[in-house]
Amino acid sequence: MNDLNLIVIDGKLIPAEEATVSAFDPGFLYGETIFTTLGVKNSSCCFLERHLKRLLSMASVLKFPSLPRPEQLRDGAELLLSSISGSPRLLRITLTPGHLSGYRLDRDVPGPSSWIIAPIFRTEPDIRFYQSGVSTEIATIPALPSRDPRTFLKTGNLLLSRWLRKRKPPSRFEILMKNSRGYLLEGTVSNLFFLLRDNTVLTPPEHWGVLPGVIREVLIEILAQREIPLRWGSLTTRTLDRAKGAFLTNSYLELLPVRNIFPSAADLDLPEEDEKSPLWQSEGDHALFSLLHSDILRLENEERRV
């Protein structure tokens, strides 16, 4: 048995190919799952308690029945990491409501909720990304409405994000989504921050329909500790010149500078292979980025030792 294919389902360690989910589970039928993806370093979870708190809180919003206790999920993560020979870069913890009563689509879910912990093996992000930043492009499709629960809950319904990522040009690292008013909100898998010319940091508030990412939360705490001004809001394509820098956050990248932002090829009626001029270009001053990234790593190490 290849131990790299092991997963934990409801507390039991099994090969991934033996795992099953009911055909009448709303997670399978409707994407009605809640999940979190957390970093792993040296076979230890990063910001685990923050991830578990968010995961269970979101599942409660969707009224999942009989949720697992945090210690069950914690023990499951430790069991998986101690049972595989390699060290995954990430763990994904997924909660699903369980099968529908009587295996009928018109019935409620009696519970208990089911949970799965799976390893994700990835190489470390290219160090050049952190030195020069990454290229991004604005999505051709507007973000979901702010009151849509898929915007503020980390559900398994990822069709929009996957649709955009499968169609992004190879030269673009991330696709940025904007709302109906034209404000840039977040990437398909990342939160978005701008550094304004007065050294204020700007990021969209959660009620605009952005995911409350764990690294986003950590960064906001660090900004407060360092007394770096933070404002809620964002920029449009017409006001991007107010920013001198931008960066993305998530559990895999942690904090990654943005080099430029391009319009979508569809907006300019250009074929994808035709290069166009960026709407915005970073001024390349990464001093604050380096400081904040170091703070995230420090806090990450502190919380892993607790």
Secondary structure, 3 states (H helix, E strand, C coil): CCHHHEEEECCEEEEHHHCCCCCCCHHHHHCCCEEEEEEEECCEECCHHHHHHHHHHHHHHCCCCCCCCHHHHHHHHHHHHHHCCCCCCEEEEEEECCCCHHHCCCCCCCCCCEEEEEEECCCCCCHHHHHHCEEEEECCCCCCCCCCHHHHCCECCCHHHHHHHHCCCCCCCEEEEECCCCCEEEECCCEEEEEECCCCEEECCHHHCCCCCHHHHHHHHHHHHCCCCEEECCCCCCCHHHEEEEEEEECCCEEEEEEEEECCHHHHCCCCCCCCCCCEECCCCCHHHHHHHHHHHHHHHHHHHC
